[in-house]
Amino acid sequence: MKMPYRRLGHSGLQVSALSFGSWVTFGTQVDTGLARECLGTAFDAGVNFFDNAEAYAGGESERIMGQAIAELGWDRQSYVVSTKVFWGLRDEVNMRNTLNRKYLFQAIDGSLERFGLDFVDLLYCHRPDRKTPIEETVWAMSDIISSGKALYWGTSEWTGAEIRAAWDIADRHHLHKPVVEQPQYNLFERQKVEQDYLRLYDDIGLGLTTWSPLASGLLTGKYLDGIPEGSRAALPGYEWLKGMLTDPTKNAIVRDLAAIAARLGVTTGQLAIAWCVSNRHVSSVILGASNVDQVRENLGALDALEQLTPEVREEIELLFLR
């Protein structure tokens, strides 16, 4: 199946239904050379959206992605790149865990310098800042868009009420509105996308670029027999994942999902990704990979998408309702 492209909510920007993100891997598992191979493989398959964040590997992820893209020689008009800001890189007042105006203006300059770019296409507020007035954040983000340093802005892991408040402020003052939210979304994590944001899709035209379609690897089935060496849960700093990945109840469900996938002739991970893509409100599902083979396997979710008949979807739903 050819890569489909979807509008980012009600905006005119089109992004590939499957995109490539650098969380965890770039700067920890992947150097510039391997990043170049992974990005190139994704791009050749029709991926045009590449996701990043200031906080990933302390800024090194942006630097690696920027260098890899430069070495690949892509025309700037051929790809969409994003970054996210909130946590900051400097342990100073006004530079950590904030969305105040001072931080935002300095954060975007730092990201662009690391990327080696004049602008990013999407700029996300990586988490809500409940100590800074939303109005201050909206004005700052709108001014960044007006400056040309970013083309669109959005949020990540905000509540529906916070997104609506930001949109209403922008609408009232004729500012650039948030057009996209980046939440976690997978078969085990559905509340925000399917309930909290439900009114926002039609009311304000909210688009979604979702992350963790495989629930940190749980939905691949590779944790059915414990933590494999070299897996994400075995990495230093990711010990917090072990409890979720080895949960016996969740793994029992994954085992049954694997049986459905085997019957359809796809991998468990491909079926889980395809399920996310099948949600009409999702503009793009962000994939992660630490090697080229993983990129290719994850992109195979497009073939699994064709197998997701109403009957198969109902069968999957019943697994996760028990």
C-alpha positions in Angstrom: 0.0 0.0 0.0 1.3 3.5 -0.9 1.9 6.0 1.9 -1.3 8.0 2.4 -1.1 11.7 3.4 -3.5 13.4 5.7 -4.2 17.0 6.5 -3.1 18.1 9.9 -6.5 18.7 11.3 -8.2 21.6 9.5 -4.9 23.1 8.4 -3.6 22.8 4.9 -0.5 21.0 5.8 -0.3 17.3 4.7 1.7 14.8 6.7 2.4 11.1 6.0 0.1 8.7 7.9 3.2 7.1 9.3 6.0 9.4 10.5 9.4 8.9 12.1 10.4 10.1 15.6 13.7 10.2 17.4 12.7 9.7 21.1 14.9 7.3 23.0 17.0 6.3 20.0 18.9 9.3 18.6 21.9 10.1 20.8 21.5 7.0 22.9 21.3 4.1 20.5 21.7 5.8 17.1 24.5 8.0 15.8 24.4 10.2 12.8 25.3 7.5 10.3 22.6 5.1 11.5 20.2 8.0 11.8 20.9 8.9 8.1 20.1 5.3 7.1 16.8 5.2 9.1 15.7 8.6 7.9 16.5 7.8 4.3 14.6 4.4 4.5 11.6 6.1 5.9 11.7 9.0 3.4 12.1 6.6 0.4 8.9 4.8 1.7 7.0 8.1 1.5 7.4 9.4 5.1 7.6 13.2 5.0 7.2 14.1 8.7 10.0 13.7 11.2 9.5 14.4 14.9 11.9 15.6 17.5 12.1 17.5 20.8 14.6 19.8 22.6 14.6 17.4 25.6 15.6 14.3 23.6 19.1 13.3 24.6 19.6 16.8 26.0 19.5 18.5 22.5 21.7 15.9 20.9 18.7 14.3 19.1 18.0 17.6 17.2 21.7 17.9 16.3 21.9 14.3 15.0 18.7 14.6 12.9 19.8 18.0 11.5 23.2 16.6 10.5 21.6 13.5 9.0 19.1 15.5 6.9 21.9 17.8 5.7 24.0 14.8 4.6 21.0 13.3 2.8 20.6 16.5 0.9 16.8 16.7 1.0 15.2 19.8 -0.4 13.6 21.8 2.4 10.2 21.8 0.8 10.2 17.9 0.7 9.9 17.2 4.4 8.1 18.4 7.6 10.1 18.6 10.8 8.9 19.3 14.3 10.3 19.9 17.7 8.9 20.3 21.2 9.8 22.7 24.0 9.1 22.8 27.8 11.6 21.0 29.9 14.6 23.1 28.9 18.3 22.3 28.8 19.6 24.8 31.3 19.1 24.5 35.1 18.3 28.1 35.6 15.3 30.1 36.7 13.0 30.7 33.7 14.7 28.0 31.6 13.2 24.8 33.1 9.7 23.3 33.0 8.0 26.4 31.7 6.2 27.9 28.7 6.9 31.6 29.6 7.7 34.0 26.9 11.4 34.4 27.7 12.0 30.6 27.6 10.0 30.0 24.4 11.8 32.6 22.4 15.2 31.3 23.5 14.2 27.7 23.2 13.2 28.0 19.5 16.5 29.7 18.7 18.4 26.9 20.4 16.5 24.2 18.5 17.0 25.9 15.1 20.8 26.2 15.8 21.1 22.5 16.7 19.0 21.5 13.6 20.9 23.9 11.3 17.5 25.1 10.0 15.9 28.5 9.5 12.5 27.3 10.7 10.7 24.2 11.9 7.3 23.3 10.4 5.7 22.3 13.7 6.5 23.6 17.2 4.8 21.9 20.2 4.4 22.9 23.8 5.7 19.6 25.1 3.6 19.7 28.3 1.2 22.2 29.9 2.7 24.8 32.2 0.1 25.5 34.9 2.2 28.2 36.5 2.3 30.4 33.4 -0.9 32.0 32.2 -2.1 30.2 29.0 -2.6 33.6 27.5 1.1 34.4 27.8 2.0 31.1 26.1 -0.5 31.6 23.3 0.8 35.1 22.5 4.4 33.9 22.5 3.7 30.9 20.3 1.7 33.1 17.9 4.6 35.6 17.8 7.0 32.8 17.0 4.8 31.8 14.1 4.7 35.4 12.9 8.5 35.6 13.1 8.8 32.7 10.6 10.7 30.5 13.0 7.9 27.9 13.0 5.0 27.5 10.6 2.4 25.9 12.9 2.1 25.3 16.6 0.4 22.8 18.8 0.5 21.0 22.1 1.5 17.6 23.6 -0.3 15.8 26.4 -2.5 18.8 27.2 -6.0 18.2 28.4 -9.0 19.0 26.2 -9.9 21.9 28.4 -6.4 23.4 28.1 -6.4 23.1 24.4 -9.8 24.7 24.0 -8.7 27.5 26.4 -5.6 28.2 24.2 -7.7 28.1 21.0 -10.3 30.5 22.4 -7.7 33.0 23.5 -6.1 32.9 20.0 -9.5 33.2 18.3 -10.5 36.2 20.5 -7.2 38.1 19.9 -6.9 37.0 16.2 -3.7 35.1 16.9 -2.3 32.0 15.3 -4.2 29.1 16.7 -2.9 25.7 17.9 -3.7 23.2 15.1 -2.3 19.9 16.5 -2.0 17.8 19.7 0.6 15.0 20.2 -0.8 12.5 22.7 0.2 9.0 23.5 -2.2 6.6 21.7 -2.3 2.9 21.5 -4.5 -0.1 22.3 -3.7 0.3 26.0 -3.9 4.1 26.1 -7.0 5.6 24.6 -8.8 8.0 27.0 -7.4 11.4 25.7 -7.9 10.6 22.0 -11.2 8.8 22.2 -12.9 10.8 25.0 -11.2 13.9 26.2 -10.6 15.4 22.7 -13.8 14.1 21.1 -15.5 17.5 20.7 -12.3 19.3 19.5 -12.0 17.5 16.2 -15.1 19.1 14.7 -15.3 22.2 17.0 -11.8 23.5 16.3 -10.4 21.2 13.7 -7.8 19.6 16.0 -5.2 17.3 14.3 -3.3 14.5 16.0 0.3 13.2 15.6 0.3 10.3 18.1 3.2 8.7 19.8 3.9 5.2 21.3 1.7 3.1 19.1 3.5 0.0 20.4 3.2 1.0 24.1 7.0 1.2 24.4 7.3 -2.2 22.7 4.7 -4.1 24.8 2.5 -4.4 21.7 5.2 -6.1 19.6 5.0 -9.2 21.8 8.8 -9.2 22.5 8.2 -8.9 26.3 6.0 -12.0 26.6 8.9 -13.9 28.1 10.6 -11.1 30.1 13.0 -8.3 29.2 15.3 -9.1 26.2 18.8 -7.8 26.3 19.3 -4.7 24.2 15.6 -3.8 24.4 14.4 -0.3 25.5 13.5 -1.5 29.0 17.1 -2.7 29.4 18.5 0.8 28.7 19.8 2.8 31.7 17.2 5.3 32.8 14.2 3.3 31.5 13.9 1.0 34.4 10.5 2.6 35.0 9.1 0.7 32.0 9.7 -2.8 33.4 6.6 -3.0 35.5 4.3 -2.2 32.6 6.2 -4.3 30.0 6.1 -7.4 32.2 2.5 -7.0 33.4 1.0 -10.5 33.2 -2.5 -9.3 32.4 -1.4 -7.0 29.6 0.9 -9.7 28.1 -2.0 -12.2 28.1 -3.9 -9.8 25.9 -0.9 -9.2 23.7 -0.5 -13.0 23.3 -4.1 -13.2 21.9 -3.5 -10.2 19.7 -0.4 -12.0 18.3 -2.7 -14.9 17.4 -4.9 -12.5 15.4 -1.9 -11.0 13.7 -0.5 -14.4 12.7 -3.8 -15.4 11.2 -3.7 -12.2 9.1 -0.1 -12.7 8.0 1.3 -9.6 9.7 3.3 -9.0 12.8 1.7 -8.1 16.1 3.4 -4.7 16.0 2.2 -4.0 12.5 -1.3 -4.8 13.5 -1.1 -2.5 16.6 0.3 0.4 14.5 -2.4 -0.1 11.8 -5.1 0.1 14.4 -3.9 3.6 15.4 -3.7 4.7 11.8 -7.3 3.5 11.2 -8.6 6.2 13.5 -9.8 8.9 11.2 -8.9 11.7 13.7 -5.2 10.7 13.6 -3.2 12.7 11.1 0.0 10.8 11.6 1.3 7.9 13.8 4.9 8.5 14.9 7.2 5.5 14.7 10.5 4.9 16.5 13.3 2.6 15.4 16.9 1.9 16.3 17.8 0.2 13.1 16.8 0.1 9.4 15.1 -3.3 9.8 12.8 -1.9 12.4 11.9 1.0 10.2 11.0 -1.4 7.4 9.0 -3.7 9.6 7.0 -0.8 11.2 6.2 0.7 7.7 4.7 -2.7 6.9 1.8 -1.5 9.1 0.3 0.0 5.9 -0.3 -3.6 4.5 -1.8 -4.6 7.9 -4.2 -1.6 7.5 -5.8 -3.3 4.6 -6.6 -6.3 6.8 -8.5 -4.2 9.4 -12.0 -5.2 8.5 -14.9 -4.2 10.8 -14.9 -7.8 11.9 -11.2 -7.8 12.8 -11.6 -4.5 14.6 -14.4 -5.9 16.7 -12.3 -8.9 17.6 -9.5 -6.7 18.7 -11.9 -4.5 20.7 -13.2 -7.5 22.6 -9.6 -8.4 23.7 -9.0 -5.1 25.3 -12.4 -4.8 27.0 -11.9 -7.9 29.2 
